[in-house]
């Protein structure tokens, strides 16, 4: 069973509907036992970093999430804020993230404010991955974010560019995958990507 983790933020129904459309059943839950017994979890999210961290603590999700990922080593997918919460910290707040990735989240900053923030809309990604992106021609996904994960070669699954900044639009390590973009809002591209992932892990 796929569990979409409900920590009070994010478009949970959109993710669930997209999974159903591509043939995968899921449950939206914050129940500890359901999470620990899932085959894969999805950590979605729309909102601010510290709000997300506080909610993870509020709903007592830190321990089961860490057990699922670090002890059981089962697959987890982070989307947008969910991906950022997988990192150790963010310039958007002061609280410590899950630290599954030893990297930081940084605010877009452009001289003279000539480029709009947030970065919003369809943007190409660049990736050499042969499994998740092997059935793609064009790779376009939908983004909405003001903060980004710093590009680091070891963790980066895909990159994108906004202004003169190249950032990690997808990150991967062992059983963890994170997407800065929204697969559930990316139409056929998101459907193909999620199908590739779930066929591999579920």
N, CA and C atoms as an extended XYZ file, in Angstrom:
606
Properties=species:S:1:pos:R:3:atomname:S:1:resname:S:1:resid:I:1 pbc="F F F"
N         0.833       -1.207        0.000 N   UNK     1
C         0.000        0.000        0.000 CA  UNK     1
C         0.867        1.257        0.000 C   UNK     1
N         0.518        2.200       -0.844 N   UNK     2
C         1.175        3.510       -0.867 CA  UNK     2
C         0.463        4.417        0.133 C   UNK     2
N         1.215        5.072        0.993 N   UNK     3
C         0.640        6.016        1.941 CA  UNK     3
C         1.125        7.427        1.625 C   UNK     3
N         0.184        8.325        1.420 N   UNK     4
C         0.470        9.748        1.263 CA  UNK     4
C         0.400       10.356        2.656 C   UNK     4
N         1.515       10.841        3.147 N   UNK     5
C         1.609       11.271        4.541 CA  UNK     5
C         0.880       12.602        4.734 C   UNK     5
N        -0.085       12.583        5.632 N   UNK     6
C        -0.892       13.766        5.929 CA  UNK     6
C        -0.323       14.480        7.157 C   UNK     6
N         0.433       15.556        6.916 N   UNK     7
C         0.917       16.358        8.034 CA  UNK     7
C         0.319       17.760        7.999 C   UNK     7
N        -0.844       17.851        7.340 N   UNK     8
C        -1.618       19.087        7.375 CA  UNK     8
C        -1.268       20.107        6.310 C   UNK     8
N        -0.363       19.757        5.395 N   UNK     9
C         0.018       20.668        4.325 CA  UNK     9
C         0.067       19.913        3.001 C   UNK     9
N        -0.316       20.586        1.944 N   UNK    10
C        -0.140       19.973        0.631 CA  UNK    10
C        -1.440       19.557       -0.017 C   UNK    10
N        -1.341       19.371       -1.314 N   UNK    11
C        -2.510       18.990       -2.115 CA  UNK    11
C        -2.597       17.456       -2.156 C   UNK    11
N        -3.012       16.906       -1.043 N   UNK    12
C        -3.034       15.456       -0.871 CA  UNK    12
C        -3.972       14.782       -1.867 C   UNK    12
N        -5.145       15.351       -2.066 N   UNK    13
C        -6.131       14.741       -2.958 CA  UNK    13
C        -5.617       14.713       -4.395 C   UNK    13
N        -4.879       15.742       -4.798 N   UNK    14
C        -4.344       15.780       -6.165 CA  UNK    14
C        -3.353       14.643       -6.395 C   UNK    14
N        -2.522       14.390       -5.393 N   UNK    15
C        -1.566       13.288       -5.507 CA  UNK    15
C        -2.304       11.957       -5.573 C   UNK    15
N        -3.277       11.776       -4.690 N   UNK    16
C        -4.060       10.534       -4.673 CA  UNK    16
C        -4.778       10.314       -6.005 C   UNK    16
N        -5.367       11.371       -6.547 N   UNK    17
C        -6.093       11.261       -7.812 CA  UNK    17
C        -5.164       10.907       -8.966 C   UNK    17
N        -3.959       11.492       -8.966 N   UNK    18
C        -2.994       11.176      -10.019 CA  UNK    18
C        -2.575        9.708       -9.936 C   UNK    18
N        -2.335        9.219       -8.710 N   UNK    19
C        -1.958        7.814       -8.548 CA  UNK    19
C        -3.075        6.894       -9.037 C   UNK    19
N        -4.313        7.240       -8.713 N   UNK    20
C        -5.444        6.422       -9.151 CA  UNK    20
C        -5.537        6.411      -10.671 C   UNK    20
N        -5.259        7.546      -11.283 N   UNK    21
C        -5.342        7.659      -12.737 CA  UNK    21
C        -4.341        6.734      -13.437 C   UNK    21
N        -3.189        6.512      -12.792 N   UNK    22
C        -2.181        5.652      -13.420 CA  UNK    22
C        -2.228        4.214      -12.870 C   UNK    22
N        -3.265        3.926      -12.076 N   UNK    23
C        -3.517        2.547      -11.687 CA  UNK    23
C        -2.977        2.102      -10.346 C   UNK    23
N        -2.696        3.058       -9.438 N   UNK    24
C        -2.155        2.703       -8.124 CA  UNK    24
C        -3.072        3.232       -7.024 C   UNK    24
N        -3.481        2.346       -6.126 N   UNK    25
C        -4.299        2.748       -4.993 CA  UNK    25
C        -3.412        3.282       -3.868 C   UNK    25
N        -3.932        4.231       -3.123 N   UNK    26
C        -3.169        4.826       -2.020 CA  UNK    26
C        -4.117        5.258       -0.919 C   UNK    26
N        -3.538        5.521        0.241 N   UNK    27
C        -4.300        6.058        1.362 CA  UNK    27
C        -3.624        7.323        1.864 C   UNK    27
N        -4.427        8.311        2.237 N   UNK    28
C        -3.931        9.525        2.882 CA  UNK    28
C        -4.035        9.304        4.386 C   UNK    28
N        -2.913        9.382        5.092 N   UNK    29
C        -2.957        9.035        6.513 CA  UNK    29
C        -1.777        9.635        7.263 C   UNK    29
N        -1.985        9.816        8.572 N   UNK    30
C        -0.881       10.126        9.481 CA  UNK    30
C        -0.773        9.053       10.566 C   UNK    30
N        -1.450        7.937       10.350 N   UNK    31
C        -1.436        6.841       11.302 CA  UNK    31
C        -0.076        6.133       11.275 C   UNK    31
N         0.533        6.011       12.434 N   UNK    32
C         1.877        5.452       12.551 CA  UNK    32
C         1.972        4.048       11.962 C   UNK    32
N         1.026        3.181       12.302 N   UNK    33
C         1.090        1.795       11.853 CA  UNK    33
C         0.886        1.669       10.349 C   UNK    33
N        -0.003        2.493        9.811 N   UNK    34
C        -0.198        2.478        8.359 CA  UNK    34
C         1.085        2.910        7.646 C   UNK    34
N         1.722        3.941        8.169 N   UNK    35
C         2.967        4.415        7.563 CA  UNK    35
C         4.037        3.333        7.617 C   UNK    35
N         4.225        2.724        8.780 N   UNK    36
C         5.286        1.732        8.934 CA  UNK    36
C         5.055        0.488        8.088 C   UNK    36
N         3.793        0.186        7.782 N   UNK    37
C         3.485       -0.999        6.989 CA  UNK    37
C         3.286       -0.712        5.509 C   UNK    37
N         3.495        0.530        5.105 N   UNK    38
C         3.365        0.887        3.697 CA  UNK    38
C         4.497        0.278        2.879 C   UNK    38
N         4.250        0.126        1.585 N   UNK    39
C         5.311       -0.306        0.678 CA  UNK    39
C         6.125        0.892        0.201 C   UNK    39
N         5.477        2.049        0.187 N   UNK    40
C         6.120        3.303       -0.231 CA  UNK    40
C         5.341        4.452        0.382 C   UNK    40
N         6.034        5.495        0.799 N   UNK    41
C         5.347        6.691        1.293 CA  UNK    41
C         5.665        7.880        0.394 C   UNK    41
N         4.714        8.792        0.339 N   UNK    42
C         4.893       10.054       -0.383 CA  UNK    42
C         4.714       11.188        0.612 C   UNK    42
N         5.702       12.063        0.661 N   UNK    43
C         5.656       13.241        1.527 CA  UNK    43
C         5.433       14.446        0.629 C   UNK    43
N         4.171       14.884        0.484 N   UNK    44
C         3.889       16.026       -0.384 CA  UNK    44
C         4.129       17.322        0.382 C   UNK    44
N         3.594       18.408       -0.094 N   UNK    45
C         3.703       19.625        0.701 CA  UNK    45
C         3.665       20.903       -0.105 C   UNK    45
N         2.880       21.840        0.396 N   UNK    46
C         2.845       23.209       -0.124 CA  UNK    46
C         2.789       24.113        1.096 C   UNK    46
N         3.736       25.030        1.213 N   UNK    47
C         3.748       25.913        2.370 CA  UNK    47
C         5.155       26.228        2.808 C   UNK    47
N         5.280       26.758        4.007 N   UNK    48
C         6.582       27.208        4.495 CA  UNK    48
C         7.306       26.094        5.247 C   UNK    48
N         8.623       26.188        5.264 N   UNK    49
C         9.483       25.144        5.817 CA  UNK    49
C         9.213       24.908        7.307 C   UNK    49
N         9.285       25.952        8.102 N   UNK    50
C         9.100       25.782        9.545 CA  UNK    50
C         7.706       25.280        9.887 C   UNK    50
N         6.701       25.726        9.129 N   UNK    51
C         5.336       25.233        9.339 CA  UNK    51
C         5.292       23.725        9.099 C   UNK    51
N         5.975       23.285        8.044 N   UNK    52
C         6.030       21.858        7.763 CA  UNK    52
C         6.714       21.073        8.857 C   UNK    52
N         7.857       21.577        9.342 N   UNK    53
C         8.583       20.888       10.415 CA  UNK    53
C         7.732       20.836       11.684 C   UNK    53
N         7.101       21.948       12.022 N   UNK    54
C         6.259       21.978       13.224 CA  UNK    54
C         5.130       20.957       13.133 C   UNK    54
N         4.534       20.851       11.944 N   UNK    55
C         3.436       19.905       11.788 CA  UNK    55
C         3.909       18.458       11.878 C   UNK    55
N         5.089       18.176       11.383 N   UNK    56
C         5.633       16.819       11.532 CA  UNK    56
C         5.784       16.465       13.004 C   UNK    56
N         6.228       17.430       13.794 N   UNK    57
C         6.336       17.199       15.237 CA  UNK    57
C         4.951       17.145       15.886 C   UNK    57
N         4.070       18.051       15.493 N   UNK    58
C         2.729       18.123       16.077 CA  UNK    58
C         1.986       16.797       15.946 C   UNK    58
N         2.118       16.157       14.797 N   UNK    59
C         1.396       14.911       14.548 CA  UNK    59
C         2.251       13.674       14.838 C   UNK    59
N         3.374       13.881       15.544 N   UNK    60
C         4.240       12.770       15.978 CA  UNK    60
C         4.671       11.877       14.814 C   UNK    60
N         5.099       12.531       13.725 N   UNK    61
C         5.461       11.794       12.517 CA  UNK    61
C         6.962       11.595       12.350 C   UNK    61
N         7.784       12.319       13.101 N   UNK    62
C         9.232       12.228       12.921 CA  UNK    62
C         9.725       10.798       13.150 C   UNK    62
N         9.308       10.198       14.260 N   UNK    63
C         9.801        8.852       14.608 CA  UNK    63
C         9.381        7.798       13.581 C   UNK    63
N         8.093        7.706       13.205 N   UNK    64
C         7.743        6.677       12.218 CA  UNK    64
C         8.360        6.925       10.846 C   UNK    64
N         8.506        8.189       10.455 N   UNK    65
C         9.137        8.472        9.166 CA  UNK    65
C        10.604        8.058        9.176 C   UNK    65
N        11.313        8.383       10.240 N   UNK    66
C        12.717        7.979       10.346 CA  UNK    66
C        12.864        6.461       10.384 C   UNK    66
N        11.961        5.798       11.103 N   UNK    67
C        12.002        4.337       11.155 CA  UNK    67
C        11.773        3.738        9.775 C   UNK    67
N        10.788        4.244        9.070 N   UNK    68
C        10.442        3.751        7.736 CA  UNK    68
C        11.621        3.901        6.776 C   UNK    68
N        12.243        5.083        6.798 N   UNK    69
C        13.296        5.401        5.822 CA  UNK    69
C        14.662        4.885        6.249 C   UNK    69
N        15.047        5.137        7.503 N   UNK    70
C        16.410        4.855        7.942 CA  UNK    70
C        16.598        3.434        8.454 C   UNK    70
N        15.583        2.893        9.112 N   UNK    71
C        15.693        1.538        9.659 CA  UNK    71
C        15.159        0.485        8.688 C   UNK    71
N        13.934        0.689        8.213 N   UNK    72
C        13.338       -0.274        7.287 CA  UNK    72
C        13.889       -0.115        5.871 C   UNK    72
N        14.416        1.068        5.581 N   UNK    73
C        14.995        1.379        4.260 CA  UNK    73
C        14.000        1.146        3.125 C   UNK    73
N        12.759        1.548        3.388 N   UNK    74
C        11.725        1.482        2.355 CA  UNK    74
C        11.721        2.781        1.548 C   UNK    74
N        11.150        2.764        0.344 N   UNK    75
C        11.209        3.939       -0.535 CA  UNK    75
C        10.276        5.064       -0.108 C   UNK    75
N        10.776        6.281       -0.238 N   UNK    76
C        10.004        7.485        0.075 CA  UNK    76
C        10.204        8.513       -1.023 C   UNK    76
N         9.121        9.189       -1.369 N   UNK    77
C         9.146       10.245       -2.383 CA  UNK    77
C         8.732       11.554       -1.737 C   UNK    77
N         9.519       12.602       -1.923 N   UNK    78
C         9.165       13.931       -1.450 CA  UNK    78
C         8.807       14.824       -2.618 C   UNK    78
N         7.752       15.611       -2.466 N   UNK    79
C         7.299       16.513       -3.529 CA  UNK    79
C         7.273       17.944       -3.005 C   UNK    79
N         7.958       18.842       -3.700 N   UNK    80
C         8.005       20.272       -3.403 CA  UNK    80
C         8.474       20.498       -1.960 C   UNK    80
N         7.628       21.015       -1.078 N   UNK    81
C         8.037       21.200        0.310 CA  UNK    81
C         8.461       19.871        0.933 C   UNK    81
N         7.815       18.787        0.544 N   UNK    82
C         8.180       17.476        1.053 CA  UNK    82
C         9.622       17.122        0.745 C   UNK    82
N        10.079       17.456       -0.458 N   UNK    83
C        11.486       17.247       -0.802 CA  UNK    83
C        12.383       18.127        0.052 C   UNK    83
N        11.996       19.379        0.243 N   UNK    84
C        12.827       20.298        1.029 CA  UNK    84
C        12.918       19.846        2.487 C   UNK    84
N        11.838       19.282        3.024 N   UNK    85
C        11.861       18.795        4.400 CA  UNK    85
C        12.793       17.597        4.565 C   UNK    85
N        13.091       16.911        3.481 N   UNK    86
C        14.049       15.810        3.531 CA  UNK    86
C        15.477       16.302        3.754 C   UNK    86
N        15.702       17.599        3.536 N   UNK    87
C        17.033       18.178        3.683 CA  UNK    87
C        17.262       18.630        5.132 C   UNK    87
N        18.467       19.123        5.417 N   UNK    88
C        18.795       19.395        6.822 CA  UNK    88
C        18.321       20.762        7.302 C   UNK    88
N        18.185       21.734        6.386 N   UNK    89
C        17.782       23.072        6.818 CA  UNK    89
C        17.352       23.890        5.613 C   UNK    89
N        16.736       25.050        5.912 N   UNK    90
C        16.292       25.952        4.855 CA  UNK    90
C        16.468       27.403        5.289 C   UNK    90
N        16.812       28.242        4.347 N   UNK    91
C        16.883       29.675        4.618 CA  UNK    91
C        15.500       30.262        4.888 C   UNK    91
N        14.450       29.494        4.618 N   UNK    92
C        13.088       29.961        4.872 CA  UNK    92
C        12.738       29.913        6.351 C   UNK    92
N        13.489       29.142        7.127 N   UNK    93
C        13.159       29.011        8.541 CA  UNK    93
C        14.376       28.710        9.383 C   UNK    93
N        14.121       28.405       10.643 N   UNK    94
C        15.200       28.164       11.599 CA  UNK    94
C        15.221       26.723       12.125 C   UNK    94
N        14.191       25.966       11.820 N   UNK    95
C        14.083       24.625       12.386 CA  UNK    95
C        14.856       23.598       11.568 C   UNK    95
N        15.222       22.523       12.220 N   UNK    96
C        15.957       21.447       11.580 CA  UNK    96
C        15.000       20.536       10.808 C   UNK    96
N        15.387       20.192        9.583 N   UNK    97
C        14.585       19.286        8.778 CA  UNK    97
C        14.856       17.838        9.122 C   UNK    97
N        14.367       16.933        8.295 N   UNK    98
C        14.548       15.505        8.535 CA  UNK    98
C        16.001       15.073        8.351 C   UNK    98
N        16.760       15.825        7.565 N   UNK    99
C        18.199       15.575        7.366 CA  UNK    99
C        18.492       14.239        6.700 C   UNK    99
N        17.573       13.752        5.888 N   UNK   100
C        17.842       12.536        5.124 CA  UNK   100
C        18.847       12.824        4.010 C   UNK   100
N        18.850       14.063        3.537 N   UNK   101
C        19.865       14.535        2.603 CA  UNK   101
C        20.692       15.601        3.318 C   UNK   101
N        21.982       15.484        3.228 N   UNK   102
C        22.877       16.432        3.894 CA  UNK   102
C        23.098       17.638        2.992 C   UNK   102
N        22.024       18.380        2.778 N   UNK   103
C        22.101       19.543        1.909 CA  UNK   103
C        21.130       20.610        2.401 C   UNK   103
N        21.257       21.816        1.842 N   UNK   104
C        20.494       22.963        2.312 CA  UNK   104
C        19.527       23.478        1.249 C   UNK   104
N        18.497       24.149        1.729 N   UNK   105
C        17.518       24.786        0.854 CA  UNK   105
C        17.775       26.293        0.889 C   UNK   105
N        17.849       26.908       -0.286 N   UNK   106
C        18.310       28.289       -0.422 CA  UNK   106
C        17.240       29.125       -1.110 C   UNK   106
N        17.171       30.405       -0.768 N   UNK   107
C        16.201       31.322       -1.373 CA  UNK   107
C        16.717       31.842       -2.709 C   UNK   107
N        15.847       31.864       -3.719 N   UNK   108
C        16.196       32.534       -4.960 CA  UNK   108
C        16.474       34.008       -4.669 C   UNK   108
N        17.542       34.501       -5.227 N   UNK   109
C        17.909       35.900       -5.017 CA  UNK   109
C        18.524       36.430       -6.300 C   UNK   109
N        17.868       37.415       -6.921 N   UNK   110
C        18.335       37.965       -8.182 CA  UNK   110
C        18.572       39.469       -8.043 C   UNK   110
N        19.684       39.971       -8.552 N   UNK   111
C        19.983       41.402       -8.459 CA  UNK   111
C        18.878       42.244       -9.104 C   UNK   111
N        18.543       43.336       -8.452 N   UNK   112
C        17.573       44.315       -8.964 CA  UNK   112
C        16.172       43.749       -9.146 C   UNK   112
N        15.940       42.540       -8.612 N   UNK   113
C        14.605       41.935       -8.690 CA  UNK   113
C        14.070       41.863      -10.121 C   UNK   113
N        14.954       41.605      -11.065 N   UNK   114
C        14.550       41.574      -12.473 CA  UNK   114
C        13.848       40.269      -12.844 C   UNK   114
N        14.016       39.252      -12.028 N   UNK   115
C        13.365       37.965      -12.282 CA  UNK   115
C        12.366       37.695      -11.166 C   UNK   115
N        11.169       37.335      -11.548 N   UNK   116
C        10.097       37.174      -10.574 CA  UNK   116
C        10.321       35.963       -9.668 C   UNK   116
N         9.969       36.141       -8.423 N   UNK   117
C         9.932       35.066       -7.439 CA  UNK   117
C         8.508       35.046       -6.867 C   UNK   117
N         7.862       33.880       -6.834 N   UNK   118
C         8.406       32.537       -7.019 CA  UNK   118
C         8.643       32.162       -8.476 C   UNK   118
N         9.458       31.146       -8.653 N   UNK   119
C         9.596       30.478       -9.933 CA  UNK   119
C         8.330       29.659      -10.129 C   UNK   119
N         7.573       30.004      -11.166 N   UNK   120
C         6.267       29.383      -11.359 CA  UNK   120
C         6.053       29.062      -12.827 C   UNK   120
N         5.606       27.834      -13.096 N   UNK   121
C         5.266       27.457      -14.458 CA  UNK   121
C         6.035       26.241      -14.936 C   UNK   121
N         5.941       26.013      -16.235 N   UNK   122
C         6.560       24.843      -16.854 CA  UNK   122
C         8.030       25.103      -17.142 C   UNK   122
N         8.871       24.160      -16.715 N   UNK   123
C        10.315       24.299      -16.884 CA  UNK   123
C        10.905       22.947      -17.260 C   UNK   123
N        11.900       22.979      -18.135 N   UNK   124
C        12.576       21.745      -18.518 CA  UNK   124
C        13.517       21.281      -17.409 C   UNK   124
N        13.718       19.990      -17.374 N   UNK   125
C        14.731       19.425      -16.495 CA  UNK   125
C        15.780       18.719      -17.350 C   UNK   125
N        16.957       18.560      -16.778 N   UNK   126
C        18.044       17.834      -17.439 CA  UNK   126
C        18.422       16.652      -16.554 C   UNK   126
N        18.385       15.452      -17.121 N   UNK   127
C        18.718       14.262      -16.340 CA  UNK   127
C        19.265       13.180      -17.255 C   UNK   127
N        20.286       12.475      -16.771 N   UNK   128
C        20.839       11.329      -17.491 CA  UNK   128
C        20.289       10.010      -16.978 C   UNK   128
N        19.333       10.060      -16.062 N   UNK   129
C        18.806        8.836      -15.463 CA  UNK   129
C        18.159        7.956      -16.531 C   UNK   129
N        18.532        6.696      -16.524 N   UNK   130
C        18.065        5.774      -17.561 CA  UNK   130
C        16.831        4.979      -17.152 C   UNK   130
N        16.444        5.061      -15.893 N   UNK   131
C        15.305        4.272      -15.423 CA  UNK   131
C        14.046        5.141      -15.329 C   UNK   131
N        14.119        6.212      -14.548 N   UNK   132
C        12.922        7.028      -14.338 CA  UNK   132
C        12.561        7.847      -15.561 C   UNK   132
N        13.570        8.258      -16.329 N   UNK   133
C        13.306        9.145      -17.461 CA  UNK   133
C        13.574        8.478      -18.806 C   UNK   133
N        13.624        7.137      -18.823 N   UNK   134
C        14.016        6.464      -20.056 CA  UNK   134
C        12.948        6.510      -21.143 C   UNK   134
N        11.704        6.790      -20.788 N   UNK   135
C        10.638        6.804      -21.787 CA  UNK   135
C        10.240        8.213      -22.207 C   UNK   135
N        11.065        9.200      -21.846 N   UNK   136
C        10.749       10.582      -22.144 CA  UNK   136
C        11.419       11.063      -23.424 C   UNK   136
N        10.730       11.954      -24.104 N   UNK   137
C        11.382       12.772      -25.116 CA  UNK   137
C        11.674       14.091      -24.437 C   UNK   137
N        10.707       14.994      -24.516 N   UNK   138
C        10.806       16.270      -23.818 CA  UNK   138
C        10.525       16.048      -22.332 C   UNK   138
N        11.259       16.776      -21.491 N   UNK   139
C        11.077       16.643      -20.038 CA  UNK   139
C        10.661       17.996      -19.482 C   UNK   139
N         9.359       18.203      -19.321 N   UNK   140
C         8.824       19.460      -18.814 CA  UNK   140
C         7.929       19.172      -17.625 C   UNK   140
N         8.112       19.967      -16.560 N   UNK   141
C         7.326       19.766      -15.354 CA  UNK   141
C         6.901       21.108      -14.770 C   UNK   141
N         5.878       21.044      -13.915 N   UNK   142
C         5.295       22.268      -13.361 CA  UNK   142
C         5.896       22.587      -11.992 C   UNK   142
N         6.422       23.807      -11.863 N   UNK   143
C         7.087       24.266      -10.642 CA  UNK   143
C         6.323       25.428      -10.012 C   UNK   143
N         6.336       25.481       -8.679 N   UNK   144
C         5.936       26.673       -7.919 CA  UNK   144
C         6.799       26.688       -6.658 C   UNK   144
N         7.816       27.555       -6.626 N   UNK   145
C         8.685       27.597       -5.440 CA  UNK   145
C         9.538       28.853       -5.429 C   UNK   145
N         9.853       29.292       -4.207 N   UNK   146
C        10.729       30.448       -4.000 CA  UNK   146
C        12.083       30.041       -3.440 C   UNK   146
N        12.185       28.781       -3.028 N   UNK   147
C        13.421       28.245       -2.450 CA  UNK   147
C        13.812       26.998       -3.241 C   UNK   147
N        15.094       26.702       -3.262 N   UNK   148
C        15.570       25.584       -4.078 CA  UNK   148
C        16.646       24.801       -3.332 C   UNK   148
N        16.819       23.563       -3.749 N   UNK   149
C        17.862       22.723       -3.189 CA  UNK   149
C        19.153       22.951       -3.960 C   UNK   149
N        20.189       23.292       -3.226 N   UNK   150
C        21.497       23.565       -3.832 CA  UNK   150
C        21.985       22.357       -4.622 C   UNK   150
N        22.472       22.606       -5.822 N   UNK   151
C        22.963       21.511       -6.655 CA  UNK   151
C        24.220       20.895       -6.053 C   UNK   151
N        24.162       19.596       -5.843 N   UNK   152
C        25.326       18.824       -5.421 CA  UNK   152
C        25.342       17.545       -6.239 C   UNK   152
N        26.414       17.299       -6.914 N   UNK   153
C        26.496       16.222       -7.901 CA  UNK   153
C        26.111       14.864       -7.331 C   UNK   153
N        26.527       14.569       -6.120 N   UNK   154
C        26.313       13.242       -5.552 CA  UNK   154
C        24.838       12.895       -5.384 C   UNK   154
N        24.017       13.894       -5.072 N   UNK   155
C        22.598       13.638       -4.795 CA  UNK   155
C        21.662       13.989       -5.940 C   UNK   155
N        22.144       14.713       -6.921 N   UNK   156
C        21.253       15.280       -7.929 CA  UNK   156
C        20.814       14.233       -8.951 C   UNK   156
N        19.503       14.105       -9.124 N   UNK   157
C        18.917       13.236      -10.129 CA  UNK   157
C        18.586       14.028      -11.387 C   UNK   157
N        18.258       15.309      -11.204 N   UNK   158
C        17.941       16.186      -12.328 CA  UNK   158
C        18.217       17.628      -11.932 C   UNK   158
N        18.499       18.454      -12.910 N   UNK   159
C        18.719       19.879      -12.673 CA  UNK   159
C        17.786       20.698      -13.554 C   UNK   159
N        17.538       21.920      -13.122 N   UNK   160
C        16.811       22.905      -13.909 CA  UNK   160
C        17.485       24.248      -13.711 C   UNK   160
N        17.109       25.199      -14.530 N   UNK   161
C        17.709       26.531      -14.431 CA  UNK   161
C        16.616       27.578      -14.373 C   UNK   161
N        16.795       28.529      -13.454 N   UNK   162
C        15.914       29.695      -13.372 CA  UNK   162
C        16.805       30.914      -13.246 C   UNK   162
N        16.676       31.842      -14.182 N   UNK   163
C        17.638       32.934      -14.256 CA  UNK   163
C        19.012       32.340      -14.527 C   UNK   163
N        19.990       32.747      -13.721 N   UNK   164
C        21.334       32.197      -13.881 CA  UNK   164
C        21.631       31.107      -12.854 C   UNK   164
N        20.594       30.643      -12.137 N   UNK   165
C        20.789       29.650      -11.078 CA  UNK   165
C        20.427       28.251      -11.576 C   UNK   165
N        21.371       27.344      -11.490 N   UNK   166
C        21.123       25.935      -11.762 CA  UNK   166
C        20.918       25.234      -10.424 C   UNK   166
N        19.792       24.556      -10.285 N   UNK   167
C        19.454       23.937       -9.004 CA  UNK   167
C        19.032       22.491       -9.213 C   UNK   167
N        18.984       21.744       -8.135 N   UNK   168
C        18.532       20.353       -8.194 CA  UNK   168
C        17.006       20.325       -8.222 C   UNK   168
N        16.462       19.971       -9.368 N   UNK   169
C        15.005       19.847       -9.471 CA  UNK   169
C        14.536       18.462       -9.059 C   UNK   169
N        15.480       17.513       -8.922 N   UNK   170
C        15.182       16.198       -8.359 CA  UNK   170
C        16.444       15.678       -7.690 C   UNK   170
N        16.263       15.014       -6.549 N   UNK   171
C        17.396       14.456       -5.806 CA  UNK   171
C        17.125       12.984       -5.512 C   UNK   171
N        18.195       12.226       -5.363 N   UNK   172
C        18.030       10.796       -5.135 CA  UNK   172
C        19.192       10.273       -4.300 C   UNK   172
N        18.870        9.394       -3.366 N   UNK   173
C        19.881        8.707       -2.564 CA  UNK   173
C        19.273        7.427       -2.030 C   UNK   173
N        19.855        6.283       -2.406 N   UNK   174
C        19.375        4.983       -1.929 CA  UNK   174
C        17.866        4.860       -2.139 C   UNK   174
N        17.085        4.791       -1.058 N   UNK   175
C        15.636        4.590       -1.141 CA  UNK   175
C        14.848        5.891       -1.180 C   UNK   175
N        15.521        7.022       -1.366 N   UNK   176
C        14.872        8.333       -1.307 CA  UNK   176
C        14.898        9.035       -2.655 C   UNK   176
N        13.770        9.639       -3.008 N   UNK   177
C        13.684       10.468       -4.207 CA  UNK   177
C        12.888       11.715       -3.851 C   UNK   177
N        13.364       12.862       -4.305 N   UNK   178
C        12.629       14.101       -4.087 CA  UNK   178
C        12.482       14.879       -5.380 C   UNK   178
N        11.329       15.508       -5.560 N   UNK   179
C        11.052       16.346       -6.723 CA  UNK   179
C        10.668       17.746       -6.274 C   UNK   179
N        11.358       18.758       -6.804 N   UNK   180
C        10.964       20.132       -6.510 CA  UNK   180
C         9.696       20.493       -7.264 C   UNK   180
N         9.532       19.929       -8.445 N   UNK   181
C         8.332       20.180       -9.248 CA  UNK   181
C         7.180       19.308       -8.740 C   UNK   181
N         6.017       19.515       -9.328 N   UNK   182
C         4.811       18.779       -8.932 CA  UNK   182
C         4.443       17.773      -10.019 C   UNK   182
N         4.799       16.496       -9.850 N   UNK   183
C         4.379       15.501      -10.849 CA  UNK   183
C         2.862       15.441      -11.002 C   UNK   183
N         2.157       15.635       -9.895 N   UNK   184
C         0.693       15.518       -9.932 CA  UNK   184
C         0.034       16.662      -10.692 C   UNK   184
N         0.784       17.716      -10.999 N   UNK   185
C         0.256       18.837      -11.785 CA  UNK   185
C         0.891       18.905      -13.168 C   UNK   185
N         1.684       17.894      -13.507 N   UNK   186
C         2.480       17.952      -14.733 CA  UNK   186
C         1.934       17.073      -15.853 C   UNK   186
N         0.657       16.759      -15.780 N   UNK   187
C        -0.052       16.070      -16.861 CA  UNK   187
C         0.679       14.807      -17.309 C   UNK   187
N         0.854       14.630      -18.610 N   UNK   188
C         1.411       13.366      -19.123 CA  UNK   188
C         2.841       13.134      -18.650 C   UNK   188
N         3.586       14.211      -18.430 N   UNK   189
C         4.968       14.057      -17.968 CA  UNK   189
C         4.999       13.499      -16.544 C   UNK   189
N         4.146       14.045      -15.695 N   UNK   190
C         4.062       13.556      -14.325 CA  UNK   190
C         3.525       12.138      -14.255 C   UNK   190
N         2.558       11.825      -15.101 N   UNK   191
C         1.995       10.475      -15.127 CA  UNK   191
C         3.066        9.459      -15.520 C   UNK   191
N         3.848        9.792      -16.530 N   UNK   192
C         4.908        8.880      -16.978 CA  UNK   192
C         5.960        8.699      -15.900 C   UNK   192
N         6.367        9.800      -15.271 N   UNK   193
C         7.398        9.730      -14.240 CA  UNK   193
C         6.939        8.891      -13.049 C   UNK   193
N         5.745        9.164      -12.547 N   UNK   194
C         5.246        8.414      -11.396 CA  UNK   194
C         5.044        6.941      -11.731 C   UNK   194
N         4.597        6.650      -12.940 N   UNK   195
C         4.452        5.257      -13.364 CA  UNK   195
C         5.797        4.552      -13.350 C   UNK   195
N         6.828        5.209      -13.874 N   UNK   196
C         8.173        4.626      -13.879 CA  UNK   196
C         8.676        4.349      -12.467 C   UNK   196
N         8.451        5.309      -11.560 N   UNK   197
C         8.906        5.134      -10.190 CA  UNK   197
C         8.172        3.983       -9.495 C   UNK   197
N         6.855        4.011       -9.581 N   UNK   198
C         6.064        3.039       -8.835 CA  UNK   198
C         6.227        1.631       -9.398 C   UNK   198
N         6.421        1.513      -10.691 N   UNK   199
C         6.697        0.205      -11.260 CA  UNK   199
C         8.029       -0.361      -10.765 C   UNK   199
N         8.918        0.530      -10.402 N   UNK   200
C        10.222        0.099       -9.912 CA  UNK   200
C        10.189       -0.294       -8.429 C   UNK   200
N         9.384        0.457       -7.631 N   UNK   201
C         9.460        0.303       -6.176 CA  UNK   201
C         8.278       -0.404       -5.533 C   UNK   201
N         7.136       -0.448       -6.195 N   UNK   202
C         5.933       -0.997       -5.534 CA  UNK   202
C         5.631       -2.401       -6.046 C   UNK   202
